Amino acid sequence: TLIYTAIDVEGMGTGPLISKEIVDLLRGKADEVIYAGGVSTCEHIKQLRDLGLDGVIVGYMLYVRGVDCYE
């Protein structure tokens, strides 16, 4: 498992900062890739899922809004 933290947006809730190219590169280093940084909405989580990430750390989102994402 590899955790990628976008420190430029960590704790800001401004949205994720990662590209498909980075996800593909990380996928070559680990079977499971988790993202952290800037996540504050359910839409952010969906965007990260669509990039192919296996999980998301939602610390800021929990602190400010709580998690209430249902599909």
C-alpha positions as a Markdown table, in Angstrom:
| # | Residue | x | y | z |
|---|---|---|---|---|
| 1 | Thr | 0.0 | 0.0 | 0.0 |
| 2 | Leu | 1.2 | 3.5 | -0.9 |
| 3 | Ile | -0.2 | 6.7 | 0.4 |
| 4 | Tyr | 0.3 | 9.8 | -1.8 |
| 5 | Thr | -0.2 | 13.1 | 0.1 |
| 6 | Ala | -0.5 | 16.3 | -1.9 |
| 7 | Ile | 1.0 | 18.6 | 0.6 |
| 8 | Asp | 0.3 | 21.7 | -1.3 |
| 9 | Val | -3.5 | 21.3 | -0.6 |
| 10 | Glu | -3.4 | 19.2 | 2.6 |
| 11 | Gly | -5.8 | 20.6 | 5.2 |
| 12 | Met | -7.2 | 23.2 | 2.8 |
| 13 | Gly | -10.2 | 21.5 | 1.3 |
| 14 | Thr | -9.6 | 23.1 | -2.1 |
| 15 | Gly | -9.8 | 19.9 | -4.0 |
| 16 | Pro | -7.4 | 17.1 | -5.0 |
| 17 | Leu | -4.1 | 17.7 | -6.7 |
| 18 | Ile | -3.2 | 14.6 | -8.7 |
| 19 | Ser | -3.3 | 13.5 | -12.3 |
| 20 | Lys | -3.9 | 10.2 | -14.0 |
| 21 | Glu | -0.3 | 10.1 | -15.1 |
| 22 | Ile | 0.8 | 10.3 | -11.4 |
| 23 | Val | -1.7 | 7.6 | -10.4 |
| 24 | Asp | -0.3 | 5.3 | -13.2 |
| 25 | Leu | 3.3 | 5.9 | -12.0 |
| 26 | Leu | 2.3 | 5.1 | -8.4 |
| 27 | Arg | 0.4 | 2.0 | -9.5 |
| 28 | Gly | 3.8 | 0.7 | -10.8 |
| 29 | Lys | 5.2 | 1.0 | -7.3 |
| 30 | Ala | 2.3 | -0.5 | -5.3 |
| 31 | Asp | -0.8 | -2.6 | -5.8 |
| 32 | Glu | -2.9 | -0.3 | -3.7 |
| 33 | Val | -2.7 | 3.5 | -3.9 |
| 34 | Ile | -4.4 | 5.8 | -1.3 |
| 35 | Tyr | -4.7 | 9.6 | -1.8 |
| 36 | Ala | -4.7 | 12.4 | 0.8 |
| 37 | Gly | -4.9 | 16.1 | 0.5 |
| 38 | Gly | -7.6 | 18.8 | -0.3 |
| 39 | Val | -10.6 | 16.4 | -0.2 |
| 40 | Ser | -13.7 | 18.2 | 1.1 |
| 41 | Thr | -16.7 | 17.0 | -1.0 |
| 42 | Cys | -18.2 | 13.8 | -2.2 |
| 43 | Glu | -17.5 | 15.0 | -5.8 |
| 44 | His | -13.8 | 15.1 | -4.9 |
| 45 | Ile | -14.0 | 11.4 | -3.8 |
| 46 | Lys | -15.7 | 10.5 | -7.0 |
| 47 | Gln | -13.0 | 12.3 | -9.1 |
| 48 | Leu | -10.3 | 10.3 | -7.3 |
| 49 | Arg | -12.1 | 7.0 | -7.7 |
| 50 | Asp | -12.4 | 7.8 | -11.4 |
| 51 | Leu | -8.7 | 8.3 | -11.6 |
| 52 | Gly | -8.2 | 4.7 | -10.4 |
| 53 | Leu | -7.2 | 5.3 | -6.8 |
| 54 | Asp | -8.1 | 2.6 | -4.2 |
| 55 | Gly | -8.9 | 4.8 | -1.3 |
| 56 | Val | -9.0 | 8.4 | 0.0 |
| 57 | Ile | -8.1 | 9.9 | 3.3 |
| 58 | Val | -10.7 | 12.4 | 4.3 |
| 59 | Gly | -9.3 | 14.1 | 7.4 |
| 60 | Tyr | -10.3 | 17.7 | 6.5 |
| 61 | Met | -13.7 | 16.6 | 5.2 |
| 62 | Leu | -14.4 | 14.7 | 8.5 |
| 63 | Tyr | -13.4 | 17.7 | 10.6 |
| 64 | Val | -15.3 | 20.3 | 8.7 |
| 65 | Arg | -18.3 | 18.6 | 7.2 |
| 66 | Gly | -18.5 | 15.0 | 8.2 |
| 67 | Val | -18.9 | 12.3 | 5.5 |
| 68 | Asp | -22.3 | 11.9 | 4.0 |
| 69 | Cys | -21.7 | 10.4 | 0.6 |
| 70 | Tyr | -24.1 | 7.9 | -0.7 |
| 71 | Glu | -24.5 | 6.5 | -4.2 |
